[in-house]
């Protein structure tokens, strides 16, 4: 059985399982979805922090470069 089939079987109701067993089967799928969202959120936070730090270090140089470009236009 492939991963996609596992995920689909976790979503499909089973007639032989009780409601609690069905919820236990669905829990890993919800955790995987939540884990992906958390990973994307962490990547976004790391990129934002890197941008802020780089602007703190290179902000003055970037401002002078942009003003030089603006004066040339």
N, C-alpha and C positions, 0 to 999 in steps of 0.2 A: 504494500500500500504506500502511495507517495504522500508527501507532506500535505498537498492540497486535498487529497482524499481524507486524510486524518482530520483536517480542519472542517471539511464539509460534514464528516460523520459526527463531529462534536456538536455541530449546529442542528443536525437532523434529530427529531424526536424519535425515541425508541419505544415500542409498545411493551417490551419486557422489562424496562428499567423504571424504577420509581423516580419521582421528581427530584429527590435528593441526589440520586446517582447521576441523573442528567445534568444537574447543576455542577457536580464535581467534575464531570467530563468537560463542561464548558469553561471552567475556571482557567485552565492553561491558555486557552485561546484569548480570553480577555487579558490575561497577564502579558501575553506576547504583544498584543496591541498596545497596552500601556507601556511596556518596555520600549517599544519603538518610538512612541511619543516622547518619553523621557530622554532617550538617546538624542533625538533631534533637538530637543530643548537644550540639552547640555552642549551640543555642538554650537547652537545659536548663541548661547551665553559665552562660550569660549571665544568665538569669533568677535562678539561685541566687546569683550574685555581686551582682546588683542588690538582691536581698532582704537579703543580709548587710550591704551598704553602707548601705541604708536603715535597717536596725535599729541599726547603729552610730550613725548620725546622729540618728535619731528614737526610739531606745530608751527614753530617760528620759521623754520626753513621752508616749510610748505607755503606759509603765508607770503614770504618774500619771493618765492618762485612764482606763485600765482599773481602777485602784483607786478612782477617783471613781465610775465606773459600778457597781462592786461594792458600794461603801458606800451607794449610792442604792437598791440592791435589797434 
